[in-house]
C-alpha cells in the first residue's frame, strides 16, 4: 500500500472519531431542546416537597461573573433561572437578593441551607443554621433583586447577572414552619445554536473522514507491465527480415515459402 493511502486512512479515521465526538452531543442537545422543555422554553425539574420547621430555606451563596460576555453576545444568551414554590398552607415568599444583605437580614435567625438539589434525585439535603431571633416580614425588605409572594405565586424568572446572590424561601408573614413544593428550572437560548453547530460540524467531519478512508482503501489500478515475448507473425505477413521462423511468407504472386533455417542461407525453391 502506498504511503499516501496509509496517510489518508489514518487522517480519515481521526476525522471520523472527531465527527462522532461532535455529532453525539449535538444530537443530544437537539433532542433535549425538542423534547425536554416546557411551553415557555424552560428545562424544569419535577416538584420537590420541602418541609422545615425553621424560618427560611436558603440557597448557598453563588457568584456570577459575566465579565464582558454581555458586550458581544445577545442578552438572552446569559440565561434565565426559574424558581417555583407552591404552598397549600400559607402564603409563600420567594426572593433573590445580594448575599451580604440576605445574610444580614437573617443574622441570628434559624434557617436551613440547601446543600444539594438534583434533577434526578427527589431528596433534598439541608444544613441547619441555628438561631433564636425572629425575622421581619421578607416583603418589607427593599434589597431583593426580584421577589414574589402568594399561596401559588407565578414562578420567579431571574435573568442571570453578575454579582453574589442568594435565594430565600419563607412564609410571607415570616412565621416558622415552611411547607411547599419547590421546582427549579433554567432557560438557555444559546443551547440551540450550539447544538446545531456541533451537529453540522460532526456530519461534515464524519463525511470527509469516510471519503478519505474509502479513497485510501481503494485498490490502485495496475500499471502497464513489462513487454512479453512476441507471438508468431500473422499468416500472410512478412517478418522484418523477409523470412520467418514460424510464419510462411508469401511473395507478390502468392507463393508461400517454408520456414527458413537461419543457420544457413537457402535459395528460394525453383518455380
N, C-alpha and C positions, 0 to 999 in steps of 0.2 A: 504494500500500500504506500502511495506517495506521501511525503511529509505534509504537503498542503491538505490532503484529505484528512490526515490524522488531526491536524490543527482545526479544521472545520468541524470535525466530530466533537472534539473537546470543547471548543467555543460554543457549539450548538447545545451540548449537554448542560453547560453552565447557564446559558440563556434560558433553557427550559426550566431549570431549578429556580432561577430568579423570577421567571414569569409565573410559576406556580406560587412562589412566595408572595408575589404581589396580588395575584388573582384571588387566592383563597380569602385573605382578609377583606379585599374589596367586595367580593361576593357576599361575605358575611355581613358587612356593613349595609350593603344594599338590601339584604334580606331583613335586617333589623329595621331599616328605615321604612320598609314597606309593610311590615307585619307587627312590630313591637311598639309603635307609637299610638297614642290616643288621637281623638279627633282634632285636638289642638296642637299636635306635633310633639308632645312630651313623652319621654320614657319615664314611666311611673311605677313604683313598687306597689304591691298589694298592701292593704291597710294592716297595721300592727297595733295590737291592743296595748295601750300604755296605762299603767297603774302605779301611782306613787302617793305616799301619804305626806310628802313634803310640799313646799310652796311652789316649786318650779321644776321644770325639766329643761336642762340647759345643754347645748351642744358644746364641744370643746372649742376653744378659740381657734379660728382658722385665718390664715393670712393669704390674701390675694394680691399678687404683684403683676399688673398688666404691663407695666413699663410703657414703651412706645408702641405696643401692639395695636392699640386702637387708632393710631395715626395712619396705618396702612392696610387695615382690614375693616370690613363693614362692622358697624356697631353691633348688629345682631349676632355676629360670629363669636362674641365674647361669651355667650351662653346665658341661660336663664335657669334659675333654680326654683322649683315649686315645692312648697310645704303645705300640706293639707291636714287639718286637725278637726275632728268632729266629736262633740261630747253630747251624750244624751242626758246628763245630769245638770250641768251648769254651763253658763256661757264661758267659752274658752278664748284665750288671748294668744295670738301668735305674733311675734315681733323679731326683727333683725336689727341689731344695733352695734355700735362700736364696742369692742371688747372691754376697753378700760371703763367706759361708762356703765356697761352692764354689770361688771364686777363691783363697781362702786355702789350701784343700786342694790345688789344682792349681798352686800357685805353684812356678815353676821346672820344671814338667813339660811335656813336649812333647805337644800335642794339636791337634786340628783343630776349628775353629769353623764351624758350618754358616752359610752365607751366604744360601742360597735353598733352599726346599723347595716344589715346586709340585705340585698335584693332577693337572696335565695333562702336565708335563714330567718324564721319568724321570731326568733328570740332576740331580745334587747338586753344589753348589759349596761349596768349603771355603776357609777362611783358616787356613793353618798358623801355629801359635804355637810358637816354638822353646823348647827346654828340655833340661836334662840330668839332672834329678832323677827318682827312681823313687817313685811314689806308694804309700801304704799301701793295702791292700785296701779297696775302697769300702764293702763291707758292714759294716766295723768302725766306720764313722763314725756319729755319733749325730745329725747335724744334718738328715738327709733328712726332707723332708715326707712322702714316700712313696717306697718302693723295693722292687723285686722282682729276683730273680736266678734263673738256671737256663738250660739249653740251649734250652728252649722255654717260658719263663715265661708266665703269664697276662698279658694286657695291663695296663699301668698306667693306671688310670682316676683322673684327678685332678680334683677339684672346684675350679673356679677360685675363688680368694680373693685379697684384696688383699695386695700385697707385691711385692718384687723377686725374681724366680725364674730358675733356670737348670736346664735338663735335661741330664743326663750319661748317656752310654752307654759302658761299659767292660767289659773282661773281668772276671769275678768275682774272679779271682786277681790282678788289677792288672798283668797281663802286657801287653806291647805287641803290636800287630797285631790289629785287630778285623775280623772277617768276619761280617756279619749282614745279614739282610733287615729293613728298617725300614718301618713304615707309621704314618701319623698320622691320627687321627680326632677328631671332635668331636660333641657332642650338645647341642642347644639346644631345650629344651622350649617356649620361648616362640615358636618359629618358626610352629608350627601355629596358635595363636590369632591371631598377626599375619597369617598367610596368609588365614585365614577372614575377619578384619576387612577386609582390603584387598579381597578378592573381593566380599564383600557390599556394601561401600561403593561399589565400582566398578559393580556391577549397578544399585544404586539411582540413582547419578548418571547412568548411561547411560540408564536408562528415563525418568527425569524430563527429561533433555535431548531425547530423541527425541519425547516428548509435546509439549514446548514448540515444537520445530521443526515438527511436524505442525500444531499449532494456528496457528502463525504463518504457515505457507504455505497454509493452507486459505483458499479464496476466500470473501469476505464475501457474504452474501445481499443481493441488490439490494433497496433500499427502494422505497416507493411513488413512482412518477414523477408529473410534473405532469399535471393533467387534460387529456384530449384533446378535440377538437371533438365536440359532441353529435351523435349519429346521428338519423336520421328517427324520428319517433314511431311506435310500432307501429300497425298497422291497426286502426281501430275505437276509438282513444283520442282524447281531446280534448286539444289543447295547452293550456298555461296560460291563453291569452287567448281560448280558444274557437275559434280558427281556426288553421290550419296552412299552412305553405308547401308541404309535400310530401305530408302525410297528408290523407286525406279524412275530416273529422269527420262524425259522424252524430248526428242528434237522437234524441229518445227513441222516435220512430216508425220508426227505421231508415233514414231518408233520408240519403243521402250528399251532401256539398257539395263542389263543385270547389275547387281551391286559390284562395285569395283574394289578390289583389294588395294588399299592404299600402300601396301608394302612394295608393290611393283606396278609399274605403269603398263597398261594393256591397251592395245589399239582397239578401236571400236569394231564390232563384227562387220564383216563384208555384207553388202546389200545384194 
